[in-house]
Amino acid sequence: MSSVGPKQAIYGSLSEVAQALGHPHRLELLEHLAQGVRSVEELSARTRLTFANTSRHLQILRRARLVDTERRGKHIFYRLAGEAEVVDVMGALGRLGERNMAEIDRVMADYFRARDALEPVSRKDLVARLHEGSVTVLDVRPEDEFVAGHLPGALNIPVTDLQRRLGELPSDREVIAYCRGPYCVMSFEAVAALRARGYLVRRLEDGYPEWKAAGLPVEAAA
């Protein structure tokens, strides 16, 4: 009679986590949950999935202990379970994919680097420049995500409002834009739009979840 050894038991559990991560919709749901707590209805609207499909993917993530739930009245809300660890895994998965997958490299070149070929600003560099007060930090996520949490002193102008609110940005200081994470298109679009109008602007290397997971200070609106 054979028995499963401790190493095999651990690998078996890890494979369940890997399987839960192995779907693009679930990766996108985790990206949204990295911005803050969300109901199934909100996640369904943001990902443009049906309510039933969203619920099914969330249950798979929950069984893998990647998300937790909380009931508020008639609604179920989801949050990341082990926020820093999930964000770290997502980052490691992205770096591995960029190194190994030709399709990822093609998309990065055709879409992302075409809009912003400059080296992004590192978190360490931005921390130093925030202390100096030498930059304007621009959060281009939707307002509700900004309210839930953002970088210290950041100005929130959602990318959809950028053109009509350009007057709120100082023209004599460098702007550092950020959004949901390294593959969030909003910061790339914002950088391209602002450079076309003569602004000195660069992009943060990743986004709000990675900044928070690194233990750096964040703010939330009252």
C-alpha positions as CSV (number, residue, x, y, z in Angstrom):
1,M,0.0,0.0,0.0
2,S,1.6,3.3,-1.1
3,S,1.2,6.6,0.7
4,V,1.9,10.1,-0.4
5,G,5.0,11.6,1.0
6,P,5.2,15.1,2.5
7,K,6.9,16.5,-0.6
8,Q,4.3,15.0,-2.9
9,A,1.5,16.3,-0.7
10,I,3.0,19.9,-0.8
11,Y,3.4,19.7,-4.6
12,G,-0.1,18.5,-5.0
13,S,-1.4,21.5,-3.1
14,L,0.8,23.8,-5.0
15,S,-0.5,22.4,-8.3
16,E,-4.1,23.3,-7.2
17,V,-2.9,26.9,-6.7
18,A,-1.2,26.9,-10.1
19,Q,-4.4,25.5,-11.7
20,A,-6.5,28.3,-10.1
21,L,-4.1,30.8,-11.6
22,G,-4.2,29.2,-15.0
23,H,-7.0,31.2,-16.6
24,P,-6.8,34.8,-18.1
25,H,-10.2,35.8,-16.5
26,R,-9.0,34.7,-13.0
27,L,-5.7,36.6,-13.5
28,E,-7.8,39.7,-14.4
29,L,-10.1,39.2,-11.4
30,L,-7.0,39.1,-9.1
31,E,-5.7,42.3,-10.7
32,H,-9.0,44.1,-9.9
33,L,-9.1,42.7,-6.3
34,A,-5.6,44.0,-5.8
35,Q,-7.1,47.5,-6.0
36,G,-9.5,46.8,-3.2
37,V,-12.5,44.9,-2.0
38,R,-15.1,44.2,-4.7
39,S,-18.6,42.6,-4.9
40,V,-19.4,40.0,-7.5
41,E,-21.5,42.5,-9.3
42,E,-18.7,45.1,-9.5
43,L,-16.2,42.5,-10.7
44,S,-18.7,41.2,-13.3
45,A,-19.1,44.8,-14.7
46,R,-15.4,45.6,-14.7
47,T,-14.3,42.4,-16.4
48,R,-17.4,42.3,-18.7
49,L,-18.1,38.7,-17.7
50,T,-21.5,37.4,-16.8
51,F,-22.4,37.2,-13.2
52,A,-22.5,33.4,-13.3
53,N,-19.1,33.2,-15.0
54,T,-17.6,35.7,-12.6
55,S,-18.9,33.7,-9.6
56,R,-17.6,30.5,-11.0
57,H,-14.1,31.8,-11.4
58,L,-14.1,33.4,-8.0
59,Q,-15.1,30.1,-6.4
60,I,-12.1,28.5,-8.0
61,L,-9.9,31.2,-6.6
62,R,-11.5,30.8,-3.2
63,R,-10.9,27.0,-3.1
64,A,-7.2,27.7,-3.8
65,R,-7.3,30.2,-0.9
66,L,-6.3,33.1,-3.1
67,V,-9.3,35.1,-2.2
68,D,-11.5,35.5,0.9
69,T,-15.2,36.4,1.1
70,E,-17.4,38.6,3.3
71,R,-21.1,39.0,3.3
72,R,-22.7,42.5,3.6
73,G,-26.4,42.2,3.5
74,K,-27.4,40.5,0.3
75,H,-24.0,40.9,-1.4
76,I,-20.8,38.9,-1.2
77,F,-17.6,40.8,-1.3
78,Y,-14.2,39.4,-2.3
79,R,-10.7,40.4,-1.2
80,L,-7.2,39.0,-1.8
81,A,-6.1,36.4,0.8
82,G,-2.5,37.1,1.6
83,E,-2.4,40.3,-0.5
84,A,1.3,40.8,-0.6
85,E,2.0,37.1,-1.5
86,V,-0.6,37.1,-4.3
87,V,0.8,40.3,-5.8
88,D,4.3,38.8,-5.6
89,V,3.2,35.6,-7.4
90,M,1.5,37.7,-10.1
91,G,4.7,39.7,-10.6
92,A,6.8,36.6,-10.8
93,L,4.4,35.0,-13.3
94,G,4.7,38.1,-15.4
95,R,8.5,38.2,-15.3
96,L,8.7,34.4,-16.2
97,G,6.2,34.9,-19.1
98,E,8.1,37.9,-20.5
99,R,11.3,35.8,-20.5
100,N,9.9,32.6,-21.9
101,M,6.9,33.5,-24.1
102,A,7.4,35.0,-27.6
103,E,3.8,36.2,-27.8
104,I,4.2,38.2,-24.6
105,D,7.3,39.9,-26.0
106,R,5.5,40.7,-29.3
107,V,2.6,42.3,-27.4
108,M,5.0,44.2,-25.2
109,A,6.8,45.6,-28.3
110,D,3.7,46.3,-30.4
111,Y,1.5,47.9,-27.8
112,F,3.3,48.8,-24.6
113,R,6.8,49.8,-25.8
114,A,5.3,51.6,-28.8
115,R,3.5,54.0,-26.3
116,D,6.4,54.3,-23.8
117,A,9.9,53.2,-24.8
118,L,11.5,55.1,-21.9
119,E,12.7,53.2,-18.8
120,P,10.1,53.4,-16.1
121,V,10.7,55.0,-12.7
122,S,11.5,52.5,-10.0
123,R,9.7,52.5,-6.6
124,K,13.0,53.3,-4.9
125,D,13.5,56.3,-7.1
126,L,10.0,57.6,-6.7
127,V,10.2,57.3,-2.9
128,A,13.3,59.6,-3.0
129,R,11.7,62.1,-5.3
130,L,8.5,62.2,-3.2
131,H,10.7,63.1,-0.2
132,E,12.2,65.9,-2.3
133,G,8.8,67.1,-3.5
134,S,10.2,67.2,-7.1
135,V,7.4,65.3,-9.0
136,T,3.7,65.2,-9.4
137,V,2.3,61.7,-9.0
138,L,-0.6,61.0,-11.3
139,D,-3.1,58.1,-10.5
140,V,-5.0,57.4,-13.7
141,R,-7.3,54.7,-12.3
142,P,-11.1,55.2,-11.8
143,E,-12.0,57.4,-8.9
144,D,-13.4,54.6,-6.7
145,E,-10.1,52.7,-6.9
146,F,-8.2,55.9,-6.0
147,V,-10.5,56.4,-3.0
148,A,-9.8,52.9,-1.7
149,G,-6.1,53.5,-1.7
150,H,-3.4,55.4,-3.6
151,L,0.2,56.6,-3.4
152,P,0.9,59.5,-1.0
153,G,-0.1,62.9,-2.4
154,A,-1.2,61.5,-5.7
155,L,-3.5,63.4,-8.0
156,N,-6.4,61.4,-9.5
157,I,-7.3,62.1,-13.1
158,P,-8.8,58.9,-14.7
159,V,-7.4,58.4,-18.1
160,T,-10.8,58.9,-19.6
161,D,-10.9,62.4,-18.2
162,L,-7.3,63.4,-19.0
163,Q,-7.9,65.6,-22.0
164,R,-10.5,67.9,-20.3
165,R,-8.5,68.1,-17.0
166,L,-5.1,68.9,-18.4
167,G,-5.2,72.3,-16.6
168,E,-4.9,70.5,-13.3
169,L,-1.4,69.2,-14.1
170,P,1.6,71.5,-13.5
171,S,3.6,72.0,-16.7
172,D,6.8,72.9,-15.0
173,R,7.3,69.6,-13.0
174,E,7.8,66.0,-14.1
175,V,4.8,63.8,-13.9
176,I,5.0,60.1,-12.8
177,A,1.9,58.2,-13.8
178,Y,0.7,54.9,-12.5
179,C,-2.4,52.6,-12.5
180,R,-3.3,49.0,-11.6
181,G,-0.1,47.2,-12.4
182,P,2.7,46.5,-15.0
183,Y,0.2,45.4,-17.7
184,C,-2.4,48.1,-17.0
185,V,-2.8,50.0,-20.3
186,M,-4.1,53.2,-18.7
187,S,-0.7,54.5,-17.6
188,F,0.8,53.8,-21.0
189,E,-2.0,55.6,-22.7
190,A,-1.7,58.5,-20.2
191,V,2.0,58.8,-20.8
192,A,1.6,58.8,-24.6
193,A,-1.1,61.4,-24.5
194,L,0.8,63.8,-22.1
195,R,4.0,63.5,-24.0
196,A,2.2,64.5,-27.2
197,R,1.2,67.7,-25.4
198,G,4.7,68.5,-24.3
199,Y,4.6,67.3,-20.7
200,L,7.7,65.7,-19.1
201,V,6.1,62.4,-18.0
202,R,7.3,58.9,-17.1
203,R,5.6,55.8,-15.8
204,L,6.0,54.0,-12.5
205,E,7.5,50.5,-13.1
206,D,4.4,48.7,-11.9
207,G,1.3,50.0,-10.0
208,Y,-0.5,50.6,-6.8
209,P,-0.8,46.9,-5.7
210,E,3.0,46.4,-6.0
211,W,3.7,49.6,-4.1
212,K,1.4,48.6,-1.3
213,A,2.8,45.0,-1.2
214,A,6.3,46.4,-0.8
215,G,5.2,47.9,2.5
216,L,5.4,51.5,1.2
217,P,3.1,54.1,2.5
218,V,-0.4,54.5,1.0
219,E,-3.3,56.9,1.6
220,A,-7.0,56.4,1.4
221,A,-9.7,59.1,0.9
222,A,-11.9,59.9,3.9
